[in-house]
């Protein structure tokens, strides 16, 4: 059994928050699709809205770091709905 360290606990809390946030976004996505909004419009509008809020909260450098990390995350298959994690 792993000892719960402050770093481990922080990581577990962050993972849970990410899971809940993803559920909220998935719910909004599905609602918009039911309203007839195309996925491409949802994706672009959502990214712009979220990055704008992120910029207001954490600043331009945080947004730049996130955007700079996207190509590598894409190459690793992070956004592939059919990816298999081993």
C-alpha positions in Angstrom: 0.0 0.0 0.0 1.3 3.5 -0.9 1.8 5.9 2.0 -0.2 9.0 1.6 2.2 11.8 1.3 1.2 15.4 0.8 2.4 15.3 -2.8 0.5 12.0 -3.4 -2.7 13.4 -1.8 -2.4 16.6 -3.9 -2.0 14.5 -7.1 -5.1 12.5 -6.2 -7.1 15.6 -5.4 -6.0 17.1 -8.7 -7.0 14.0 -10.7 -10.4 13.9 -9.1 -11.0 17.6 -9.9 -9.9 16.9 -13.5 -12.4 14.0 -13.7 -15.3 16.1 -12.4 -14.4 19.0 -14.6 -14.3 16.7 -17.6 -17.8 15.4 -16.7 -19.1 19.0 -16.6 -17.6 19.8 -20.0 -19.0 16.5 -21.4 -22.4 17.3 -20.2 -22.3 20.8 -21.7 -21.0 19.3 -25.0 -23.8 16.8 -25.2 -26.4 19.4 -24.4 -25.1 21.7 -27.2 -25.2 18.7 -29.7 -28.8 18.1 -28.7 -29.5 21.7 -29.5 -28.0 21.2 -33.0 -24.7 22.9 -32.5 -22.0 21.3 -34.7 -18.9 19.8 -33.0 -16.5 22.1 -34.8 -18.4 25.2 -33.6 -18.5 23.8 -30.0 -14.8 23.0 -30.1 -13.7 26.4 -31.3 -16.1 28.4 -29.1 -15.3 26.2 -26.1 -11.5 26.6 -26.5 -11.8 30.4 -26.9 -14.1 30.7 -23.9 -12.0 28.5 -21.7 -8.7 30.1 -22.7 -10.1 33.5 -22.1 -11.2 32.5 -18.6 -7.9 30.8 -18.0 -6.0 33.9 -19.1 -8.1 36.1 -16.8 -7.4 33.8 -13.9 -3.8 32.7 -14.4 -2.3 35.1 -17.0 -0.9 35.0 -20.5 2.2 32.9 -19.6 0.0 30.1 -18.3 -2.1 30.1 -21.5 1.1 30.1 -23.6 2.5 27.1 -21.6 -0.7 25.2 -22.1 -0.9 25.9 -25.8 2.8 25.0 -26.3 2.2 21.6 -24.7 -0.7 20.7 -27.0 1.4 19.4 -30.0 3.3 16.9 -27.8 0.1 15.8 -26.1 -1.6 15.3 -29.5 1.4 13.3 -30.7 1.1 11.1 -27.6 -2.5 10.3 -28.5 -4.0 12.1 -25.4 -6.9 13.4 -27.4 -7.6 10.1 -29.3 -10.9 8.7 -27.9 -9.8 5.2 -28.9 -6.4 5.3 -27.2 -5.5 2.4 -24.9 -3.6 3.1 -21.8 -1.3 0.3 -20.8 
